[in-house]
Amino acid sequence: MTSWPHEPVLVVGARPVGQTTALLLARWGVPSVVLDKRPARDLVGSKAICQQRDVLDIWASVGAGEQIAAEGVTWTTARTFHRADELFAHTFADAGSSPFPPFVNLSQSRTEEILDERIAAEPLIDLRWGREVTDLAEHPAPFTVLCTGAAGALRRTLGVTFDGFSFDDRFLICDIRTDLPGWATERRFFFDPEWNPGRQVLVHPCPGGTFRIDWQVPADYDLDAEVASGALDQRIRAIIGNRPYDIVWKSVYRFHSRIASRMRVGRVLLAGDAAHLVSPFGARGLNSGVADAENAAWKIAHVGYGWAPEELLESYHAERHAAARENLAVTTATMDFLVPPDPERAAHRADVLARAAVDPAAHAQVNSGRLAEPFWYHESPLTTPDPTRPFGGRPPRGAVPPAGPGVLVPDVPAHGESPFSGRRVIVSGTADRPARLRELAREGFLVLLTEGADPAVADAAARAVAAPVRVAPLDPAVAAALGARPGEAWVLRPDAHIAAIVQTADLETALCRALGHPTAIPRKEHASAVLPPLR
Ligand SMILES: Cc1cc2nc3c(=O)[nH]c(=O)nc-3n(C[C@H](O)[C@H](O)[C@H](O)COP(=O)(O)OP(=O)(O)OC[C@H]3O[C@@H](n4cnc5c(N)ncnc54)[C@H](O)[C@@H]3O)c2cc1C
């Protein structure tokens, strides 16, 4: 067993991104101290509700994904309206073999509670409330992850800017409990309804007969005045009619579009809202913050254990900054459609909405948000390109890119048996619940060999690098599901992204690259690195 050779990692901020970071670090046997300035967990209100399948998968690796999925509402249909007319309905095809649905809705506050339960059961996490960090120098730690949300003070002490802009319009959010037959598994998006003229309304189902209603409102909107005058009640009744309802929570938000200039400063990594703020249409805030947490955790573990060079931390910035830029591009396009910033774009929106009523070809141009998806690291310094599998660019809405370098590996089930046959079989599932390829990948670097690849050369390559790397032959059925060809070595990273697809002769170079080595290939000092206790 390898034990962590440093003091605990410092995680600042105990909302979902900080919680997830600490849990994922613990999975690598890395202790952490989590500090939050709030006196205790406040479960008032909810921000994020919409959790994406691959994020549930990350949470499953720390024992929380199944519960979040089970408690959340799985919504299957997205309906889009313009004024009184329904333009189209989109139903999610559950094409993948993931155990999770494409999206579940659960309040962020309940998600935080579930993550807290996992933290309470984790001796490697020391969570302390009422501890504001004002100066990182006062908290010496081998590595620090800032999960401090939009708050800027610590970012500024690092010399990191947070460039971007804020939207003028506000968004009124009410979570109401009521009975809306037929609405319980559907998301409804209304452009320009007569009860919110010129602006949008979004209605999302949540557990317990609760619905999230989100109205776009002008910059001078006054919630207290609306409550006092009864206008808020009229607003709600315009949607739900005369049925009884309770307001569970209400608030007014201003949305921002901002990105940190750096996501890594030395051994300090910025994650989640501390690094990027996007409008929530598309649910890309928390979902991308969880992917930051996973990227940060495995890299800190690999650098901290001495399995990878310091440069691996720089790839955190390269990969997650690129992901944040993609999220900004996608959400900015959505906001330009929802809140056109100039007459030209207003005219475009009016034209698209008018055409969408009569021409299905225009539906794809109606932008109510492109939903969260994992980023593809095809341009990452860690990824070895494969000229036979060029990246085809951002896939159509709702589709995933084909398996190739940089992409999150498809989740291939083992169907009751390990997907690996022959020697060094890796089994982490049970007879009742067999392993999935992504679960196996998340246990550490994994090289999968197709038929005809030379196992001796692959073993030698795995032994040559300082990190623990497992080599296993790939079952032909799994290879076929991945689109793998004979004679290939597939390198899967600990976040289940594909780092390389190469011939075994090129495997050592690809592994070194995936571990962040700039050029030279370091030889392992001792014969076999061992994994820390993975839980
Ligand atoms: C209305 C709304 C709806 C949304 N819907 C979605 C959605 O459906 N899906 C989605 O993916 N995202 C959504 N988001 C975005 C999502 O809520 C955020 O991305 C998420 O909360 C970010 O989590 P975080 O842990 O990075 O930061 P935060 O939640 O902001 O937490 C930061 C923590 O750091 C602590 N802290 C700050 N400074 C310090 C300090 N100096 N010392 C100690 N502690 C400190 C704070 O007390 C806080 O606990 C939505 C946001 C809004 C506003």
The ligand as an SDF file (V2000), in Angstrom:
LIG
                    3D

 53 58  0  0  0  0  0  0  0  0999 V2000
  -30.5470   29.8840  -10.4210 C   0  0  0  0  0  0  0  0  0  0  0  0
  -29.4340   28.9620  -10.7350 C   0  0  0  0  0  0  0  0  0  0  0  0
  -29.7120   27.7440  -11.3180 C   0  0  0  0  0  0  0  0  0  0  0  0
  -28.6770   26.8700  -11.6390 C   0  0  0  0  0  0  0  0  0  0  0  0
  -28.9610   25.6800  -12.2240 N   0  0  0  0  0  0  0  0  0  0  0  0
  -27.9650   24.8300  -12.5480 C   0  0  0  0  0  0  0  0  0  0  0  0
  -28.2440   23.5510  -13.0920 C   0  0  0  0  0  0  0  0  0  0  0  0
  -29.3970   23.1650  -13.2790 O   0  0  0  0  0  0  0  0  0  0  0  0
  -27.1780   22.7250  -13.3560 N   0  0  0  0  0  0  0  0  0  0  0  0
  -25.8840   23.1200  -13.1290 C   0  0  0  0  0  0  0  0  0  0  0  0
  -24.9570   22.3490  -13.4460 O   0  0  0  0  0  0  0  0  0  0  0  0
  -25.5920   24.3100  -12.5610 N   0  0  0  0  0  0  0  0  0  0  0  0
  -26.5990   25.1740  -12.2640 C   0  0  0  0  0  0  0  0  0  0  0  0
  -26.3120   26.3540  -11.6470 N   0  0  0  0  0  0  0  0  0  0  0  0
  -24.9340   26.6810  -11.2690 C   0  0  0  0  0  0  0  0  0  0  0  0
  -24.5180   26.0160   -9.9260 C   0  0  0  0  0  0  0  0  0  0  0  0
  -25.4130   26.3540   -8.9080 O   0  0  0  0  0  0  0  0  0  0  0  0
  -23.1170   26.4380   -9.5520 C   0  0  0  0  0  0  0  0  0  0  0  0
  -22.2810   26.1570  -10.6590 O   0  0  0  0  0  0  0  0  0  0  0  0
  -22.5890   25.6990   -8.3140 C   0  0  0  0  0  0  0  0  0  0  0  0
  -23.2120   26.1250   -7.1350 O   0  0  0  0  0  0  0  0  0  0  0  0
  -21.0900   25.9610   -8.1420 C   0  0  0  0  0  0  0  0  0  0  0  0
  -20.6380   25.2730   -7.0270 O   0  0  0  0  0  0  0  0  0  0  0  0
  -19.2460   25.6470   -6.3630 P   0  0  0  0  0  0  0  0  0  0  0  0
  -19.0270   24.5910   -5.3100 O   0  0  0  0  0  0  0  0  0  0  0  0
  -18.2400   25.8370   -7.4290 O   0  0  0  0  0  0  0  0  0  0  0  0
  -19.4360   27.1010   -5.7380 O   0  0  0  0  0  0  0  0  0  0  0  0
  -20.4900   27.6780   -4.6950 P   0  0  0  0  0  0  0  0  0  0  0  0
  -21.7460   26.8840   -4.7250 O   0  0  0  0  0  0  0  0  0  0  0  0
  -20.5860   29.1320   -4.9580 O   0  0  0  0  0  0  0  0  0  0  0  0
  -19.7910   27.4480   -3.2710 O   0  0  0  0  0  0  0  0  0  0  0  0
  -18.6750   28.2030   -2.8580 C   0  0  0  0  0  0  0  0  0  0  0  0
  -18.4100   27.9210   -1.3920 C   0  0  0  0  0  0  0  0  0  0  0  0
  -17.1730   28.5290   -1.0180 O   0  0  0  0  0  0  0  0  0  0  0  0
  -17.3080   29.1460    0.2410 C   0  0  0  0  0  0  0  0  0  0  0  0
  -16.2960   30.2190    0.2960 N   0  0  0  0  0  0  0  0  0  0  0  0
  -16.1650   31.2620   -0.5710 C   0  0  0  0  0  0  0  0  0  0  0  0
  -15.1000   32.0120   -0.2280 N   0  0  0  0  0  0  0  0  0  0  0  0
  -14.5330   31.4080    0.8450 C   0  0  0  0  0  0  0  0  0  0  0  0
  -13.3930   31.7090    1.6450 C   0  0  0  0  0  0  0  0  0  0  0  0
  -12.5980   32.7550    1.3730 N   0  0  0  0  0  0  0  0  0  0  0  0
  -13.1000   30.9080    2.7050 N   0  0  0  0  0  0  0  0  0  0  0  0
  -13.8850   29.8300    2.9860 C   0  0  0  0  0  0  0  0  0  0  0  0
  -14.9860   29.5150    2.2540 N   0  0  0  0  0  0  0  0  0  0  0  0
  -15.2970   30.2900    1.1990 C   0  0  0  0  0  0  0  0  0  0  0  0
  -18.7460   29.6480    0.2520 C   0  0  0  0  0  0  0  0  0  0  0  0
  -19.2090   29.8290    1.5900 O   0  0  0  0  0  0  0  0  0  0  0  0
  -19.4780   28.5170   -0.4690 C   0  0  0  0  0  0  0  0  0  0  0  0
  -19.9050   27.5280    0.4450 O   0  0  0  0  0  0  0  0  0  0  0  0
  -27.3410   27.2460  -11.3340 C   0  0  0  0  0  0  0  0  0  0  0  0
  -27.0750   28.4700  -10.7070 C   0  0  0  0  0  0  0  0  0  0  0  0
  -28.0940   29.3210  -10.4260 C   0  0  0  0  0  0  0  0  0  0  0  0
  -27.7870   30.6330   -9.7720 C   0  0  0  0  0  0  0  0  0  0  0  0
  1  2  1  0
  2  3  1  0
  2 52  2  0
  3  4  2  0
  4  5  1  0
  4 50  1  0
  5  6  2  0
  6  7  1  0
  6 13  1  0
  7  8  2  0
  7  9  1  0
  9 10  1  0
 10 11  2  0
 10 12  1  0
 12 13  2  0
 13 14  1  0
 14 15  1  0
 14 50  1  0
 15 16  1  0
 16 17  1  0
 16 18  1  0
 18 19  1  0
 18 20  1  0
 20 21  1  0
 20 22  1  0
 22 23  1  0
 23 24  1  0
 24 25  2  0
 24 26  1  0
 24 27  1  0
 27 28  1  0
 28 29  2  0
 28 30  1  0
 28 31  1  0
 31 32  1  0
 32 33  1  0
 33 34  1  0
 33 48  1  0
 34 35  1  0
 35 36  1  0
 35 46  1  0
 36 37  1  0
 36 45  1  0
 37 38  2  0
 38 39  1  0
 39 40  1  0
 39 45  2  0
 40 41  1  0
 40 42  2  0
 42 43  1  0
 43 44  2  0
 44 45  1  0
 46 47  1  0
 46 48  1  0
 48 49  1  0
 50 51  2  0
 51 52  1  0
 52 53  1  0
M  END
$$$$
